[in-house]
Amino acid sequence: MFELIPFNRNKYFKTISPLPRECLFPILYHLKNDKRTLHSCLFVCRFWFQETVRVLWSQPFKLLYTCKKKPCNCSSEKRRNQAANLLLVYLSCLMHKYKDKFFNEEPTIELPPLPLFNYIECLQNVDLNELYSSIDDWTKSYHVTRYRKPNIIKFIKRIRRDIWIDQESIDYAIFIKFLARSTFRNGIFSRYNENFYNYSFRDLLVHNMIKTFMTQCPKLVQISIEQRNFYTRKSNEYFCSSFSKEKAFRLDYYNFPTEDYESLNYYSVVEPCLHKLTELICTTKRRKANLLLSLSKFTHNIKFMAITISYQRNLSGDDVVRTYEQQKVENEAYCLATLIESQKGLCNLRLHVCSEGLSTIMVALKTQINSLKSLSFINVKFLGYEILSYLISLKKLQQLEFISSNFKDEPNEIIPIFINSSFPCLTELNFNGSYITNEILEIFLKFSYPNLKTLNIGKRCHQENSTQIFLSESREIINQIPILYPTLKNLKLYLYPDEIFQILTIFSCNKFEMITLTGSKKKSSYTIRIFKELETMNNFHLTNLKRLIFEGSILDVNPHYLEIFLNKCRFMKLDTFEIIDSKNFSNEHLKVIMKCLKDVIRKLVLRTKNSLSHNLIKKASKIFDIDYQKSSLKK
C-alpha cells in the first residue's frame, strides 16, 4: 500500500541566502550589550560568527564587568579568570605581531597559539578604569593554570605582594618589558626597571595595554574614565557587585592611578591612532590635565565630551593647600579649553562641577559656535549672571541644561547685554533639580523663541524677606508658559504650596503631550488642596496628553481624591501614567487606578516606598503593561 520515496533534501530545504553584512551588522550591533543573545548568534553559521565576534570584542571590558541584576551572583574567582583569559588573548595577538623583533632578543621564548582574529582591531569602546580592574584581577588570580592550554600554563604561581614567574612556560612578563622598551621613552620604563616583580608589573602592563589600544585600534571611538558609570551603562545595567565584597575596592580612588594618564605623552615612534575618536568621558575627580593636553595633539573629531573639573577632596582652613589645589584645578580647566579649541566640530559638552576655570572653558567654546548643539552644566555653582554673557554667542544651541546647579543672586551689569540676545534654535531648556532665581528664569524663557518643545523648571530660590515678591513673580511666570510657547510639548514643573492655582492653567491647555508634576518627597498637606482645586474643573483640556507623571509627595492623597482626578482623565488620550518616589502610595490607590484607567492607559509605572500586594500587581499586569519597583527613598 505504501511506496517508499527517497528523500530529496534540496527539494524541501532550499538554501537561504545570507543577509548582507550591511544589514546583519546593525542588527547585531543593536544587541551589543546582550552577552547571552550574542553568544547564541556565534553558532548560526560562519558568516554570523565573524560578524558577532566584531560586536562582542568592540567593548569586552564593559561586558566583563556588567551584570543585569544588583546584586549579582558573580564570584571573584570567576571574574578574575575571565579577566585573565581576555588579557592573554590580547597579549597573544601582540606576540604574533611582534614575533620577529621579539625573537631577536628572546629566541628561547615559546609562542602561544595564533588567535582566530586580530581582536585588538575590533575594539571601539574602552574604559580605562575597567582596563585597570581587569589587569588587577589578572595579577590577583590564583587559578589561571586550570584555564590555560599546556603551552600557556603556570604564568602566575603565587601572588600576594610579589609575583613568581615560571621561566619554563611562556613568559609574558619578558614580552611586556620588550613592548615597553620598544615603544616608550626611557622616562616611563625606568620607573619599573628597578623593582619589576612587585606592583610595578601591573602598572607597566596598564601602560602597555593603553599604548596598544591607542595606537592599534583604528575603530576606537570612545574613551572613558567614569566615576559612577553614568554614561557607559544603561539603567538596567550594573557594575559587577562582586567588587563591593572586596575591602580594597573603591570605585574612583583605588582604581586607575593618576600617573598612568601620562602614557599618551610617552610614545616614541608610533603616534596614537585616535583620528576616529568621537566620545570622551572623563568624570573621575583624579587629575587629568596631562591626558586632556595630550589628546588635544592627536584627537580632533570629538563630538561628545563629558568632563569633571573638581577638587580631589574637600578643602577647609588650610590656605596653602587650597592655593596649591586651586592651581591644579585651573590647569585642568586650561587643558580642557585647549582640547575644546582643537576640535573640528564639538556637538555636545557636559560639564560637571567645574570648581575653577569656568570662564576659560566658556571662552574656548566660542570656537565651536557653528557646531555646538547641546550644553549641560551638572552640579555647577554660578556666581551672579556672568555665565549669561558667555551664552550669547552660542546661537545654534538646541539643548541647554542646568542640572542640580545653583545660581547665586549677585546682580551686575550683564543683564542689559543679555536682554538683546536670543536662542533661535533652542528646543529644550532644563533646570532639573537646580535652584534659580525668577529673574534668571524669566530671562531664559523670554529669549528662547517660541519653538521651545521641552521645558523643565527646577526649584526656584528666593532671597530672605522677599517671599511675597518671589511668589507673585513665580506665579506670573507659570501663567505665561502656555502663551509664550505655543509649540511646547513636554513640561516638568516643581510646585510650591502657594502655586496651587497655577496648576489649573497647566491643565486647561490642550497642547501638552507629557506633563511631570513634582514636589517635596516629604509628606505635605498642600497636595490635598491641589486635588480639591482640580475637582472644581469640569473636564481637563489636555486632549493630546500621552504621558502623565507625578513625583514626590504630589500624589500622597486620599484614594477618594485620586479617584475624582482619574475620572477626569478618561477624556484624555493618555498612554502612560507614572508615579515616582511616592511614600504613601498603597494598595487602595492601585485599586483606584485599575478601576478608573482600565480602558484608558496602556502602561503603568510605579516607584513606591511601600510594598504592594503581589496578587494585586498580578491582576494589574493583566490590565496594563505594568512596571513596578519598590524604591529606596532617603529619609
BABADO-111074 format. One record per residue (C-alpha): x negated, z negated, y; residue in one letter. Coordinates in steps of 0.05 Angstrom, whole numbers. Layout:
N
c1;c3;c2;type
X;Z;Y;a
...
//
This chain:
635
c1;c3;c2;type
0;0;0;m
-57;-16;47;f
-112;31;66;e
-179;2;87;l
-201;36;151;i
-274;30;174;p
-281;-9;238;f
-307;33;296;n
-338;-14;347;r
-348;39;401;n
-274;58;398;k
-247;-12;411;y
-302;-41;455;f
-324;6;510;k
-388;-10;545;t
-374;-45;611;i
-418;-21;667;s
-453;-79;701;p
-437;-100;772;l
-487;-71;822;p
-536;-121;850;r
-505;-114;919;e
-441;-143;891;c
-467;-192;839;l
-519;-229;882;f
-470;-250;937;p
-423;-278;884;i
-479;-318;851;l
-506;-340;919;y
-438;-369;935;h
-448;-414;875;l
-519;-435;895;k
-501;-509;897;n
-466;-510;829;d
-520;-520;777;k
-473;-521;717;r
-440;-455;733;t
-506;-421;748;l
-534;-446;683;h
-476;-412;646;s
-490;-347;684;c
-560;-345;656;l
-533;-327;587;f
-486;-269;605;v
-538;-214;600;c
-609;-197;621;r
-587;-169;688;f
-546;-232;704;w
-605;-274;681;f
-652;-242;731;q
-604;-249;789;e
-585;-321;772;t
-658;-341;769;v
-667;-317;840;r
-609;-362;863;v
-629;-423;822;l
-700;-421;848;w
-681;-409;920;s
-672;-484;931;q
-698;-520;868;p
-715;-586;903;f
-645;-594;930;k
-615;-581;862;l
-663;-632;832;l
-641;-688;878;y
-568;-672;889;t
-511;-704;850;c
-436;-694;854;k
-420;-768;845;k
-440;-830;883;k
-468;-870;850;p
-493;-822;796;c
-516;-838;726;n
-585;-806;731;c
-644;-843;703;s
-711;-848;739;s
-747;-824;677;e
-705;-761;671;k
-713;-746;745;r
-788;-754;742;r
-796;-709;682;n
-754;-655;715;q
-798;-660;777;a
-860;-653;733;a
-831;-591;699;n
-814;-560;766;l
-883;-570;797;l
-921;-549;736;l
-884;-483;736;v
-906;-471;808;y
-978;-490;792;l
-977;-444;731;s
-957;-386;776;c
-1014;-403;824;l
-1065;-409;768;m
-1050;-339;743;h
-1051;-311;813;k
-1120;-340;829;y
-1148;-338;758;k
-1206;-291;775;d
-1233;-333;831;k
-1217;-398;795;f
-1254;-378;731;f
-1316;-360;770;n
-1321;-433;789;e
-1290;-465;727;e
-1299;-418;667;p
-1281;-472;615;t
-1211;-487;641;i
-1154;-463;597;e
-1096;-425;628;l
-1023;-444;617;p
-973;-392;593;p
-954;-339;644;l
-884;-355;673;p
-830;-301;666;l
-823;-295;742;f
-863;-310;804;n
-817;-367;822;y
-853;-381;887;i
-828;-316;918;e
-755;-337;904;c
-758;-399;948;l
-714;-396;1010;q
-699;-469;1029;n
-748;-526;1025;v
-740;-598;1049;d
-809;-630;1057;l
-782;-699;1041;n
-754;-673;975;e
-820;-638;961;l
-858;-702;974;y
-809;-741;930;s
-818;-692;872;s
-894;-698;876;i
-889;-773;880;d
-843;-772;818;d
-893;-729;781;w
-951;-776;794;t
-908;-835;770;k
-885;-801;706;s
-906;-838;643;y
-879;-789;592;h
-900;-720;614;v
-931;-707;545;t
-863;-705;510;r
-841;-645;551;y
-905;-604;551;r
-928;-549;505;k
-993;-564;466;p
-1038;-530;517;n
-1008;-568;577;i
-1006;-638;545;i
-1034;-704;567;k
-1043;-687;641;f
-1029;-758;662;i
-1048;-812;613;k
-1036;-875;653;r
-1015;-883;726;i
-1007;-944;768;r
-1053;-943;828;r
-1101;-895;796;d
-1099;-831;755;i
-1136;-818;690;w
-1143;-744;673;i
-1157;-717;604;d
-1211;-664;613;q
-1195;-634;544;e
-1128;-607;568;s
-1111;-563;628;i
-1138;-600;688;d
-1091;-584;745;y
-1129;-633;789;a
-1190;-588;789;i
-1146;-529;807;f
-1114;-567;864;i
-1183;-583;892;k
-1201;-509;884;f
-1140;-489;926;l
-1158;-540;979;a
-1230;-514;985;r
-1210;-441;987;s
-1152;-444;1037;t
-1162;-505;1081;f
-1215;-523;1131;r
-1264;-578;1115;n
-1228;-626;1161;g
-1170;-635;1115;i
-1207;-634;1049;f
-1258;-686;1069;s
-1203;-739;1073;r
-1191;-733;998;y
-1260;-717;971;n
-1289;-787;971;e
-1234;-825;934;n
-1197;-769;898;f
-1168;-806;839;y
-1125;-854;880;n
-1064;-837;921;y
-1103;-781;954;s
-1087;-736;895;f
-1013;-739;913;r
-1025;-725;986;d
-1073;-668;972;l
-1021;-637;926;l
-970;-643;981;v
-1016;-604;1028;h
-1028;-550;976;n
-954;-541;959;m
-936;-537;1033;i
-991;-486;1043;k
-966;-446;983;t
-894;-445;1006;f
-912;-428;1078;m
-960;-371;1060;t
-930;-341;997;q
-854;-345;1005;c
-833;-282;1043;p
-760;-302;1036;k
-766;-372;1065;l
-710;-381;1115;v
-702;-457;1122;q
-750;-515;1130;i
-721;-585;1136;s
-744;-657;1142;i
-679;-694;1142;e
-667;-768;1153;q
-595;-772;1126;r
-585;-705;1091;n
-530;-689;1142;f
-545;-615;1148;y
-571;-596;1079;t
-515;-628;1038;r
-440;-619;1040;k
-390;-677;1040;s
-384;-676;964;n
-460;-673;952;e
-500;-737;949;y
-574;-752;946;f
-592;-777;876;c
-575;-852;876;s
-628;-867;823;s
-676;-871;883;f
-639;-930;912;s
-653;-970;849;k
-727;-967;864;e
-752;-1021;911;k
-805;-978;943;a
-757;-924;966;f
-735;-919;1039;r
-707;-852;1058;l
-745;-840;1123;d
-803;-888;1126;y
-832;-885;1056;y
-827;-810;1045;n
-865;-752;1074;f
-927;-781;1110;p
-940;-766;1183;t
-1009;-734;1175;e
-982;-681;1128;d
-946;-649;1187;y
-1014;-625;1209;e
-1025;-580;1149;s
-1000;-518;1186;l
-1058;-525;1234;n
-1110;-526;1179;y
-1100;-458;1146;y
-1165;-419;1146;s
-1156;-347;1122;v
-1082;-337;1108;v
-1031;-348;1163;e
-963;-377;1147;p
-911;-327;1123;c
-855;-352;1168;l
-831;-289;1201;h
-763;-295;1167;k
-753;-369;1182;l
-685;-376;1216;t
-668;-451;1208;e
-709;-512;1226;l
-680;-581;1213;i
-724;-640;1232;c
-683;-703;1243;t
-735;-752;1220;t
-760;-804;1270;k
-832;-794;1249;r
-880;-758;1295;r
-872;-683;1291;k
-909;-656;1353;a
-963;-621;1312;n
-911;-588;1267;l
-869;-563;1325;l
-930;-537;1362;l
-959;-501;1302;s
-891;-469;1285;l
-889;-441;1356;s
-951;-399;1339;k
-923;-368;1275;f
-847;-370;1279;t
-807;-330;1330;h
-739;-316;1297;n
-707;-385;1291;i
-632;-382;1302;k
-611;-454;1285;f
-650;-516;1305;m
-633;-590;1295;a
-686;-637;1323;i
-691;-712;1335;t
-735;-735;1393;i
-737;-811;1388;s
-780;-873;1387;y
-801;-894;1318;q
-779;-966;1330;r
-742;-1009;1380;n
-787;-1030;1437;l
-777;-1095;1474;s
-821;-1130;1524;g
-889;-1100;1509;d
-905;-1053;1567;d
-969;-1027;1535;v
-935;-1007;1471;v
-877;-977;1508;r
-923;-935;1552;t
-960;-910;1490;y
-896;-893;1452;e
-866;-860;1514;q
-925;-813;1519;q
-918;-795;1445;k
-844;-780;1453;v
-855;-739;1517;e
-908;-699;1480;n
-858;-685;1424;e
-807;-661;1476;a
-861;-615;1506;y
-878;-586;1437;c
-804;-574;1424;l
-798;-539;1491;a
-857;-495;1472;t
-824;-478;1406;l
-758;-460;1441;i
-794;-415;1491;e
-829;-378;1434;s
-763;-356;1401;q
-734;-287;1410;k
-661;-307;1403;g
-643;-380;1391;l
-568;-386;1379;c
-554;-458;1361;n
-590;-522;1383;l
-570;-592;1361;r
-610;-645;1398;l
-610;-717;1371;h
-624;-779;1413;v
-676;-748;1460;c
-703;-814;1487;s
-751;-778;1534;e
-764;-707;1559;g
-692;-681;1563;l
-706;-644;1628;s
-767;-609;1597;t
-725;-585;1538;i
-667;-562;1583;m
-715;-522;1627;v
-742;-487;1565;a
-670;-469;1544;l
-666;-423;1605;k
-709;-374;1566;t
-651;-368;1515;q
-593;-357;1563;i
-577;-289;1532;n
-573;-314;1460;s
-554;-388;1461;l
-482;-395;1436;k
-478;-468;1414;s
-509;-531;1445;l
-498;-601;1417;s
-522;-669;1440;f
-517;-725;1388;i
-529;-798;1408;n
-558;-778;1475;v
-554;-824;1535;k
-547;-786;1601;f
-565;-817;1667;l
-519;-791;1721;g
-499;-718;1726;y
-568;-687;1721;e
-550;-653;1655;i
-496;-613;1691;l
-547;-577;1734;s
-584;-551;1673;y
-520;-525;1640;l
-504;-480;1699;i
-548;-423;1675;s
-521;-423;1603;l
-465;-374;1617;k
-457;-348;1546;k
-444;-416;1514;l
-386;-413;1465;q
-392;-484;1438;q
-412;-547;1477;l
-413;-615;1442;e
-428;-686;1465;f
-422;-727;1401;i
-428;-803;1404;s
-463;-796;1471;s
-457;-836;1535;n
-452;-816;1609;f
-474;-870;1658;k
-436;-863;1723;d
-490;-853;1775;e
-463;-805;1828;p
-511;-758;1863;n
-511;-690;1897;e
-509;-650;1832;i
-433;-644;1830;i
-424;-597;1891;p
-473;-549;1858;i
-436;-552;1792;f
-368;-541;1823;i
-385;-468;1838;n
-405;-454;1765;s
-364;-437;1704;s
-368;-425;1629;f
-331;-359;1619;p
-346;-354;1544;c
-334;-427;1524;l
-283;-434;1467;t
-299;-504;1441;e
-311;-567;1481;l
-324;-630;1441;n
-332;-702;1466;f
-321;-735;1398;n
-340;-809;1400;g
-370;-803;1469;s
-357;-847;1529;y
-348;-804;1590;i
-320;-814;1660;t
-257;-779;1682;n
-297;-746;1737;e
-343;-711;1687;i
-286;-694;1641;l
-247;-663;1697;e
-306;-620;1718;i
-314;-592;1648;f
-240;-580;1639;l
-232;-543;1705;k
-290;-496;1696;f
-285;-479;1622;s
-239;-420;1636;y
-170;-411;1603;p
-197;-382;1537;n
-215;-451;1510;l
-188;-458;1439;k
-214;-525;1414;t
-216;-589;1456;l
-238;-657;1432;n
-231;-712;1484;i
-270;-774;1467;g
-266;-845;1494;k
-262;-843;1569;r
-300;-901;1602;c
-286;-932;1669;h
-321;-980;1717;q
-301;-1052;1724;e
-246;-1069;1776;n
-222;-997;1775;s
-174;-998;1717;t
-113;-973;1753;q
-151;-914;1784;i
-180;-898;1716;f
-113;-898;1681;l
-78;-856;1733;s
-134;-804;1732;e
-135;-804;1656;s
-60;-793;1650;r
-63;-737;1701;e
-118;-701;1662;i
-79;-705;1597;i
-17;-677;1631;n
-57;-618;1657;q
-85;-597;1589;i
-26;-552;1567;p
-25;-520;1636;i
-99;-507;1644;l
-110;-477;1574;y
-53;-432;1551;p
-96;-409;1491;t
-114;-479;1466;l
-101;-484;1391;k
-137;-548;1368;n
-133;-614;1405;l
-162;-682;1388;k
-143;-739;1434;l
-163;-813;1436;y
-103;-851;1463;l
-107;-915;1504;y
-48;-963;1506;p
-27;-941;1577;d
-29;-867;1558;e
31;-871;1511;i
76;-829;1555;f
25;-773;1555;q
37;-762;1481;i
106;-735;1500;l
71;-680;1539;t
30;-661;1478;i
89;-659;1431;f
130;-618;1479;s
81;-560;1476;c
93;-505;1424;n
24;-472;1423;k
-20;-522;1385;f
-39;-507;1313;e
-77;-572;1300;m
-70;-640;1333;i
-111;-702;1319;t
-90;-768;1349;l
-139;-824;1344;t
-145;-895;1368;g
-179;-960;1353;s
-190;-977;1280;k
-165;-1047;1295;k
-91;-1061;1289;k
-55;-1054;1355;s
17;-1065;1377;s
18;-1005;1422;y
26;-957;1363;t
98;-981;1355;i
110;-963;1428;r
84;-893;1414;i
134;-880;1358;f
191;-911;1399;k
176;-861;1454;e
174;-804;1404;l
242;-827;1378;e
273;-812;1445;t
256;-738;1438;m
309;-695;1406;n
261;-649;1369;n
188;-632;1374;f
170;-565;1403;h
107;-558;1360;l
135;-498;1323;t
66;-469;1309;n
33;-534;1287;l
-1;-526;1219;k
-44;-589;1214;r
-28;-659;1240;l
-80;-715;1235;i
-74;-789;1251;f
-138;-830;1254;e
-149;-905;1262;g
-91;-950;1279;s
-45;-896;1306;i
-2;-895;1243;l
-3;-970;1228;d
72;-977;1240;v
133;-999;1201;n
156;-947;1150;p
222;-943;1188;h
188;-914;1250;y
147;-868;1207;l
210;-840;1174;e
242;-826;1242;i
179;-789;1264;f
172;-748;1200;l
245;-727;1202;n
230;-693;1268;k
171;-657;1235;c
218;-619;1188;r
226;-564;1240;f
151;-551;1245;m
110;-500;1205;k
67;-558;1182;l
19;-543;1125;d
-27;-604;1123;t
-14;-677;1140;f
-74;-725;1143;e
-81;-800;1151;i
-153;-822;1162;i
-182;-893;1166;d
-116;-929;1163;s
-118;-1003;1149;k
-44;-1017;1137;n
-21;-955;1101;f
17;-977;1038;s
58;-951;980;n
120;-955;1023;e
90;-908;1074;h
73;-858;1019;l
145;-861;992;k
170;-844;1062;v
123;-784;1065;i
145;-760;997;m
218;-766;1018;k
213;-732;1087;c
160;-679;1076;l
177;-659;1005;k
191;-586;1022;d
153;-583;1087;v
78;-592;1076;i
31;-564;1023;r
-28;-612;1028;k
-32;-687;1039;l
-98;-722;1056;v
-102;-798;1052;l
-162;-842;1070;r
-136;-914;1068;t
-166;-983;1062;k
-111;-1009;1017;n
-108;-985;945;s
-46;-944;929;l
-7;-943;864;s
-37;-896;812;h
32;-877;787;n
56;-863;858;l
-5;-819;871;i
10;-782;806;k
82;-769;829;k
58;-746;897;a
10;-697;865;s
69;-661;834;k
98;-651;904;i
36;-640;946;f
-36;-618;938;d
-60;-690;949;i
-130;-712;968;d
-134;-788;964;y
-194;-833;973;q
-200;-907;987;k
-243;-913;1049;s
-291;-970;1063;s
-280;-988;1136;l
-327;-1032;1175;k
-298;-1097;1199;k
//
